[in-house]
Amino acid sequence: MKAASSDVDVEVPSCPGWNLARLVEHVGGVWGWAADIVRSGEQAEFHQAPEGLGAGDLIEWASGQRRNALDALAVADPDSNCWTFGLPRSRLFWFRRQALEAAVHAWDAHSSLAVPEPIEPQLASDGIDEFLSVMLPRLVKRRPGDWTGQSLHLSRTDGTGHWNVRLGPGPEISTDHEEARSDSDVTLEAPASTLYLWCLNRAKSDELDVSGDNSVAQRWAAEVAF
């Protein structure tokens, strides 16, 4: 919210077509939506910002939604059953999801105003895990058959972290956390924050050390929209 308070009309390069006002509307809506789910344990309607809010009122609305989410999570039992769109099927899913949602969109906001700070390494590493296990399968299933077994190895350079990904054939993907595999089509090495942002199409391949078939990495950037 602090970053957005300077000028909500500034464009957000990492979210094409959005300005900071639209970003604030989105994160506020997500916070309110997640709070309702955590409290009820059931799927809920997305929260929309009231129409016609000025910049100050929009930020105040989103800040209230943030407090709503924090209050809901503060009293939630992480292990209790809850609706989610991934695993685990418990409120623990939302603790992780909201931490990553806030971190990535804070990065987006700061990137529109200045050079953003990297996402905290362990949080970014967890974000890679979540993206590969929860988000990527949903994206690939939208266009089954597009990927026919292409493989990527992601290697974190600022700590322990290896991810092997095979896309397809069909709508499925497979991942594992073994050491680098010699049969991967392409290997990408970078700090955890850069790898996570690359997964989300917020970092360019030239910000990573790439070896192998770079066309697979380029195709990821073109087709794995997030």
C-alpha positions in Angstrom: 0.0 0.0 0.0 2.8 2.4 0.8 4.3 2.1 -2.7 0.9 2.7 -4.3 0.2 5.8 -2.3 2.5 7.9 -4.4 0.7 7.8 -7.8 -2.0 5.2 -8.5 -2.0 6.1 -12.2 1.5 4.8 -12.7 1.6 1.8 -15.1 2.8 -1.6 -13.7 5.2 -3.1 -16.3 5.0 -6.6 -14.8 1.2 -6.6 -15.1 0.5 -5.5 -18.6 -2.5 -3.2 -18.9 -2.6 -2.5 -15.1 -1.8 0.7 -13.3 -1.2 0.9 -9.5 -4.9 1.5 -8.9 -5.8 -1.7 -10.7 -3.1 -3.5 -8.7 -4.5 -2.2 -5.4 -8.1 -3.2 -6.4 -6.8 -6.7 -7.2 -4.8 -7.3 -4.0 -7.6 -5.8 -1.9 -10.1 -8.1 -3.6 -7.9 -11.2 -3.0 -7.4 -10.3 0.7 -11.2 -10.0 1.2 -11.9 -13.2 -0.8 -9.3 -15.2 1.2 -10.6 -13.9 4.5 -14.1 -15.1 3.7 -12.8 -18.6 2.7 -10.6 -18.9 5.8 -13.5 -18.0 8.1 -16.1 -20.2 6.4 -14.0 -23.0 5.0 -16.0 -22.7 1.8 -15.6 -21.1 -1.6 -16.5 -17.4 -1.6 -17.2 -14.6 -4.0 -14.3 -12.3 -5.0 -14.4 -8.9 -3.3 -14.8 -6.0 -5.7 -13.8 -2.4 -4.7 -16.8 0.0 -4.5 -17.1 2.0 -7.7 -15.9 5.6 -7.9 -13.3 5.6 -5.1 -10.6 8.2 -5.3 -6.9 7.1 -4.7 -7.0 7.7 -1.0 -10.3 5.9 -0.4 -9.2 3.0 -2.6 -6.0 2.5 -0.6 -8.0 2.8 2.6 -10.4 0.1 1.3 -7.6 -2.2 0.4 -5.9 -1.7 3.8 -9.1 -2.7 5.5 -9.2 -5.8 3.4 -5.7 -6.6 4.4 -6.6 -6.3 8.1 -9.6 -8.5 7.4 -7.3 -11.2 6.0 -4.8 -10.9 8.8 -7.5 -11.1 11.4 -9.0 -14.3 9.8 -5.6 -16.0 9.6 -4.7 -15.0 13.1 -7.4 -17.2 14.6 -7.5 -19.9 12.0 -6.4 -23.5 12.7 -4.0 -24.2 9.8 -4.7 -27.9 9.8 -8.5 -27.6 9.6 -10.4 -28.6 6.5 -11.0 -25.8 4.0 -11.8 -25.1 0.4 -8.7 -24.5 -1.8 -7.7 -24.7 -5.4 -4.7 -26.8 -4.6 -3.0 -28.9 -1.9 -3.2 -29.1 1.0 -7.0 -29.0 1.4 -6.7 -27.1 4.7 -6.4 -23.5 5.8 -2.6 -23.9 5.7 -2.9 -23.4 2.0 -4.1 -19.8 2.5 -1.3 -18.9 4.9 1.2 -19.7 2.2 -0.9 -18.3 -0.7 -1.4 -14.9 0.9 2.2 -14.6 1.9 3.3 -15.2 -1.7 0.5 -13.1 -3.2 1.5 -10.1 -1.0 5.2 -10.6 -1.8 4.8 -10.8 -5.6 2.5 -7.9 -5.9 4.6 -5.7 -3.6 7.4 -6.5 -6.0 5.1 -5.4 -8.9 4.3 -2.1 -7.2 7.9 -1.3 -6.4 9.0 -2.3 -9.9 6.7 0.4 -11.3 8.4 3.1 -9.2 12.0 2.0 -8.9 14.3 -1.0 -8.9 12.5 -3.5 -6.5 14.2 -5.4 -3.8 14.4 -9.2 -4.4 11.8 -11.4 -2.7 13.2 -13.0 0.5 15.1 -16.1 -0.6 13.3 -18.7 1.5 9.9 -17.3 0.7 10.8 -17.2 -3.0 12.0 -20.8 -2.8 8.6 -21.8 -1.3 7.0 -19.8 -4.1 8.7 -21.9 -6.7 7.4 -25.0 -5.0 3.9 -23.6 -5.0 4.0 -22.5 -8.5 5.2 -25.8 -9.9 2.8 -27.9 -7.8 -0.3 -25.7 -7.8 -0.3 -23.0 -10.5 1.6 -24.6 -13.4 -0.7 -27.6 -13.7 -3.7 -25.3 -13.9 -2.0 -23.3 -16.7 -0.9 -26.3 -18.7 -4.3 -28.0 -18.5 -5.9 -25.0 -20.3 -4.1 -26.1 -23.5 -3.5 -29.8 -23.3 -1.3 -31.3 -25.9 0.8 -28.1 -26.4 3.7 -29.6 -24.4 5.1 -33.0 -25.4 7.6 -33.8 -22.6 10.0 -30.8 -22.7 12.0 -30.6 -19.5 13.6 -27.9 -17.4 15.9 -27.9 -14.4 15.8 -24.9 -12.1 18.8 -24.5 -9.8 18.9 -22.0 -6.9 22.3 -20.4 -6.5 21.8 -18.7 -3.1 20.9 -21.8 -1.1 19.8 -25.4 -1.6 17.1 -25.8 -4.2 16.7 -28.0 -7.3 13.5 -28.5 -9.3 13.1 -30.8 -12.3 10.0 -30.2 -14.4 8.7 -32.2 -17.3 5.8 -30.7 -19.3 3.4 -33.1 -20.9 2.6 -35.1 -22.8 -1.0 -34.2 -22.3 -2.3 -32.0 -19.5 0.0 -33.4 -16.8 3.4 -32.2 -15.5 5.8 -34.0 -13.3 8.2 -32.4 -10.8 10.9 -33.6 -8.4 13.5 -32.1 -6.2 16.6 -34.2 -7.1 19.9 -32.8 -8.1 20.4 -31.6 -11.7 19.5 -34.2 -14.3 21.6 -34.6 -17.4 18.6 -35.3 -19.5 16.9 -31.9 -18.9 16.4 -29.9 -22.1 17.5 -26.7 -20.4 19.0 -25.7 -17.1 18.4 -22.3 -15.5 20.5 -21.1 -12.5 19.8 -18.0 -10.4 19.0 -16.8 -6.9 15.7 -18.0 -5.6 14.0 -14.6 -6.1 15.0 -14.4 -9.8 14.0 -18.0 -10.4 10.6 -17.4 -8.8 10.0 -14.2 -10.8 11.1 -16.0 -14.0 8.4 -18.7 -13.3 5.9 -15.9 -13.1 7.2 -14.2 -16.3 8.5 -11.3 -14.3 12.2 -11.9 -14.9 13.9 -12.3 -18.3 15.9 -15.4 -19.3 19.0 -13.2 -19.7 18.8 -12.5 -15.9 19.6 -16.2 -15.4 22.5 -18.5 -16.4 20.9 -20.7 -19.1 22.5 -23.8 -20.5 20.9 -26.2 -23.0 18.0 -25.6 -25.3 17.1 -21.9 -24.6 14.1 -22.2 -27.0 12.3 -24.2 -24.2 12.8 -21.3 -21.8 11.7 -18.8 -24.4 8.6 -20.9 -25.1 7.8 -20.9 -21.4 7.9 -17.1 -21.4 5.6 -17.0 -24.4 3.1 -19.6 -23.4 3.0 -20.0 -19.6 1.1 -16.8 -19.0 0.5 -15.9 -15.4 
